Amino acid sequence: MNERGLPVSGSEENGGGLHVAVVGGGSAAFAGAIRAADAGARVTLIERGTLGGTCVNVGCVPSKIRLKAAEAAHKPRHHPFAGIGPCQPEVDLPAVVQQQQERVTELRQTKYRDILDSRPEITHLSGTARFEEGTALRVDQNHDESIRLNPDRVLVATGSRPYVPPVPGLRESPYWTSTEALVAEELPEHLLILGGGYIGCELGQAFARLGSRVTILTRQSLLAGHDPELGSALEAVFREEGIRVRPETEVRRVRYEEGFALETTDGETLASDRLLVATGRAPNTEDLGLERVGIATDNEGAIRVDDRLATTATNVFAAGDCTDQPHLVYVAATAGTRAAANLTGGDTRLDLSVLPQVIFTDPQVAKVGWSEHQAARNGLAVTSRTLALDKVPRALANFDTRGLIKLVAEEAGGRIVGAQIVAENGGEVIQSAALAMEAGLTVHQLGDRLFPYLTMAEGLKLCAQSFTRDVADLSCCAG
C-alpha cells in the first residue's frame, strides 16, 4: 500500500481479493464501480475532474431544466385556448440559472458524492490515469504526485466532450458549446447555432422561447440520420416559433470582432452576437495511453467494445461515451453495470437492438428500431403507416395537432420493427413501442390491445389499426 492507503499491486497483496480500477466519474463509471463492489471487489475510482460526468453537470439535468423553464415562459404567450388571454412573463435568466445549478449541485451530491461516502470499499482518487502496460496505470494527481496502480481489471469510462470542428477562425473566437450556453446569464439578441442535431435543436428552441432570435445552420437537414419525416415535422414547428433553419449550409470561416461573422461556402456572411457550436461530442480517450496496451479505437478515437463491453486488451473493459456505443446516459449506466458484472466473473451481454431515444424539444421527437431506409439497408422488406396527430383524440383535446406517429412493420407478418414519433410526451409514448417490439408484437396485435382513451399512447394503437383500415371512419374509443 502507498502512504494514502491505495493499492499499488494486484490481488496478491490483500489475500486474493479482486482489485478493479474504474477510470472516470460519471454514470458509466459509478454504475460499474457499484456493481463491482457489490460483487466483492475492491474498487479504485479515478476521476480527474468533477464527479458526476456529463449528464448531471453539463448535459441531461441542466438542459432539461432549461427546456422546462423555457416552456414556462412560452406557454402563457402561445396557447390555443379561447377565453384565456396571452400574457408576457418576465424572464430573469440569472435566477433561472441559479435554480438550475442548485439542482445540479444537489444531484451531484446525493447521486455521486454521498454514494462514495457510503461505500468504503470504493476508494476515490482524484487525478489523471494513463495505461503503462497490461492493466497497470499511472495516476498523476492534481498536486504533482504520481501513483502507480496494478489492478486486476480496468473499466474505462472517461466520457466525452463537445466536438469543435476545424473551421478557420473558430477556435480563436469566444464561441459557446452547450457547457457555456447552459450557464450563460445573458440572453443573446441573435444566437447562431452550428449543428442541427439534438443539442442544437433543444438549446435552440430553449433560447428562442426565452427571447433570443435563433438561426440553426446544418450541413445536411435538421436531425439528419433520423427518419426524414421527423426533421421535417420539427422544422415546421420551429418555423411557427420563429426559429430559422438553414439546411445544407457549411461555414467556411469565422470572424469575431464585437460580434460573430460566419462566412458560408456559398458566399453569404451571417452575423450574430453569440455562436453556439453544437456539432456533436468527442470521446475523452486521447490521454489514456490506449495504444500502449493494444486497445483499439475507431477513427474518432472511440474505444471499440464487443457486446460484453470488452476491449481488445485483456482484462480491460469500457463503457459510456468514450466507446463506440450510442452517447446516451441510460446506455452508459447499463453498459457500466454489464461491464462490471463481466470483469468480476459474469457473462452478460448488452443488447442495443431495441433502443428508444428521445429529443426533448416541444413537441418531443422519439424513435426506436429501424426507419424504412434502415430496414431496406438491412435487407428487410417493410411497410409503414404515418398517422397525423389530428387523428389522435388526445391531440385534438389539447388543440395541438403538431407532429405524427409512424410505425414500420415487416411486409410478411406485420411484426413491428420501428416507431417514430413527434408529439407532446413522445418520449413517454416511445417506451410502449419499444416494449411492443421486445415482445415481438405485430401491428395487428398492437391494434387489438387496450389503450386508455385520451392518452397520446393511444395514437400507437390507431397507427397500428391504420395498416388495415381508415381510422377516420372509427368512432371515439373504437376497439
Order of alpha helices (4+ residues) and beta strands (2+ residues): beta-alpha-beta-alpha-alpha-alpha-alpha-beta-beta-beta-beta-beta-alpha-beta-alpha-beta-alpha-beta-beta-beta-beta-beta-beta-beta-alpha-beta-beta-alpha-beta-alpha-beta-beta-alpha-alpha-alpha
